[in-house]
Amino acid sequence: MDEKHKTKISKFLSLILRHKPEEIGLVLDENGWASVADLLEKSAAKGNNFTFEELQETVATNDKKRFAFDETKTKIRASQGHSIEVEIGFEEKIPPVILYHGTAERNVEPILENGLQKMARHHVHLSADIETARAVGVRYGKPVIFQVDTEKMTDAGFKFYVSANGVWLVDAVPPEFLKVL
């Protein structure tokens, strides 16, 4: 399968599994899981045709590991980033001492004033390395990287989680725990 087709499937999955399952009439359970058979059938009915093999390849080769199958490969879900109500069941974890957040230059002042907010998502997304944060930030414009003092946040009682694809999650990051790199 060519990269263009894989990207098309990946973007479609992000829309359907993270934000708008109703666009194709797909039902997600409370943990964000959907039937693979239903996804394939309902996607095809709306003109987005792909096979189970193409779906498997898209999930397996996605560089950000945005999607996951259950053990039986009969269910699929997005790993994080939902704007709809789902309970992924993340386990609380102690984060590295420092994490990073990439954003566009135009967002720096509001973030310095209000901190990082989850906005329409369930959590603020943080990266374990600067390169990943920069790759996130560049998607929105000229990238700026924030360093997050997670050690002080943990000491202050903030809870951190990590998704299946290694994205660190927290409810918010107040400005006093942020530093622009």
C-alpha distance (Angstrom), angle and dihedral (degrees) to the residues before:
residue distance angle dihedral
M1 . . .
D2 3.80 . .
E3 3.82 122.8 .
K4 3.79 93.4 -113.9
H5 3.81 91.9 58.7
K6 3.83 91.6 45.0
T7 3.81 90.6 51.2
K8 3.79 90.6 49.9
I9 3.82 91.4 52.1
S10 3.82 91.6 45.6
K11 3.81 93.5 51.5
F12 3.80 90.4 46.9
L13 3.82 90.9 50.1
S14 3.81 90.6 49.8
L15 3.79 90.6 53.4
I16 3.79 95.3 45.4
L17 3.82 101.6 37.1
R18 3.81 98.0 38.1
H19 3.77 106.5 30.9
K20 3.81 121.4 3.7
P21 3.81 116.9 22.2
E22 3.81 87.7 154.0
E23 3.83 90.0 69.6
I24 3.80 87.9 79.3
G25 3.80 97.9 22.6
L26 3.81 93.5 -105.2
V27 3.79 119.2 156.6
L28 3.81 120.1 -145.1
D29 3.78 119.9 -161.8
E30 3.82 121.3 -127.7
N31 3.82 89.9 -84.5
G32 3.81 94.6 51.1
W33 3.80 96.8 -103.1
A34 3.81 121.1 142.7
S35 3.78 130.3 -172.5
V36 3.81 110.2 -99.5
A37 3.82 90.0 -145.2
D38 3.81 90.8 53.0
L39 3.81 91.6 46.4
L40 3.80 92.5 52.5
E41 3.82 93.6 44.3
K42 3.80 97.1 44.9
S43 3.82 92.9 42.6
A44 3.82 91.2 53.1
A45 3.81 90.8 47.9
K46 3.83 88.0 57.4
G47 3.81 93.7 47.5
N48 3.82 98.8 -97.6
N49 3.79 100.8 118.9
F50 3.79 121.0 -175.9
T51 3.77 133.5 142.8
F52 3.78 129.5 -120.6
E53 3.81 87.9 -108.8
E54 3.82 90.9 53.6
L55 3.80 89.5 47.9
Q56 3.82 90.7 50.9
E57 3.80 91.7 49.6
T58 3.82 91.9 47.7
V59 3.82 91.9 51.2
A60 3.81 94.1 43.2
T61 3.81 96.3 48.0
N62 3.81 100.1 38.2
D63 3.81 103.3 125.0
K64 3.79 92.3 -146.1
K65 3.83 94.9 43.6
R66 3.80 89.3 -130.4
F67 3.80 94.7 163.9
A68 3.79 137.2 45.5
F69 3.77 137.7 -167.8
D70 3.78 123.0 -143.8
E71 3.82 117.0 -114.9
T72 3.82 92.2 -86.6
K73 3.82 95.0 45.2
T74 3.80 89.1 -128.6
K75 3.81 92.8 110.7
I76 3.80 132.4 47.4
R77 3.80 135.4 -172.4
A78 3.77 142.6 168.9
S79 3.81 112.5 -97.7
Q80 3.82 94.5 -135.2
G81 3.80 142.2 -37.1
H82 3.79 98.5 87.5
S83 3.78 121.3 162.0
I84 3.81 89.9 -171.5
E85 3.78 125.0 75.5
V86 3.81 111.1 -87.2
E87 3.79 132.6 140.8
I88 3.79 107.6 -137.6
G89 3.81 91.7 178.5
F90 3.78 98.8 -129.2
E91 3.78 115.1 -170.1
E92 3.79 116.9 -127.2
K93 3.82 111.8 -109.6
I94 3.78 137.2 -178.1
P95 3.82 105.3 -112.9
P96 3.79 128.0 -142.4
V97 3.82 112.5 -85.2
I98 3.82 90.5 -101.4
L99 3.80 130.8 29.8
Y100 3.81 130.3 176.4
H101 3.79 138.9 -133.5
G102 3.79 124.0 -161.3
T103 3.77 122.1 -153.5
A104 3.79 141.2 150.8
E105 3.80 121.2 -80.2
R106 3.83 91.2 -114.1
N107 3.83 89.8 64.6
V108 3.80 97.3 55.3
E109 3.83 99.4 91.2
P110 3.83 96.1 47.5
I111 3.81 89.8 46.8
L112 3.81 92.6 49.5
E113 3.79 88.3 50.3
N114 3.84 100.7 41.6
G115 3.80 105.1 15.7
L116 3.78 124.5 -130.0
Q117 3.80 112.7 -38.6
K118 3.80 127.2 -168.6
M119 3.81 90.8 -129.8
A120 3.84 108.8 -178.4
R121 3.80 93.5 -9.2
H122 3.78 131.4 81.0
H123 3.81 95.7 -115.2
V124 3.78 144.7 9.3
H125 3.82 108.2 -100.4
L126 3.80 119.0 -132.7
S127 3.80 132.1 -177.3
A128 3.78 129.9 -139.2
D129 3.81 92.2 -140.1
I130 3.79 138.3 40.5
E131 3.82 94.4 -125.1
T132 3.80 93.1 60.1
A133 3.80 91.5 45.8
R134 3.80 89.9 50.6
A135 3.83 90.9 50.0
V136 3.82 88.9 53.2
G137 3.80 93.3 46.8
V138 3.80 95.3 48.9
R139 3.82 90.3 60.0
Y140 3.81 88.3 69.3
G141 3.81 101.6 40.3
K142 3.80 135.7 -76.5
P143 3.82 102.2 4.0
V144 3.78 125.6 -121.6
I145 3.80 121.5 -175.9
F146 3.79 123.8 -144.5
Q147 3.78 120.4 -158.8
V148 3.81 112.3 -143.0
D149 3.81 119.1 -151.7
T150 3.79 96.8 -141.9
E151 3.79 93.3 169.7
K152 3.81 91.1 64.1
M153 3.81 90.6 41.3
T154 3.81 91.5 53.1
D155 3.81 89.8 48.0
A156 3.83 87.6 52.2
G157 3.83 91.0 54.4
F158 3.81 102.9 -99.1
K159 3.79 115.4 149.3
F160 3.79 122.3 -137.2
Y161 3.77 130.3 -161.9
V162 3.79 132.9 -173.6
S163 3.79 123.8 -143.5
A164 3.78 124.7 -136.7
N165 3.80 89.5 -97.7
G166 3.81 95.5 52.4
V167 3.81 100.1 -100.0
W168 3.81 111.4 142.9
L169 3.80 114.8 -134.2
V170 3.81 133.6 -160.3
D171 3.81 133.5 162.0
A172 3.83 94.8 -118.4
V173 3.80 142.3 -24.5
P174 3.82 113.8 -137.0
P175 3.83 115.3 -142.8
E176 3.81 94.4 -108.7
F177 3.82 89.4 69.3
L178 3.83 94.5 51.9
K179 3.78 133.2 89.0
V180 3.82 126.2 178.9
L181 3.81 112.2 -128.6
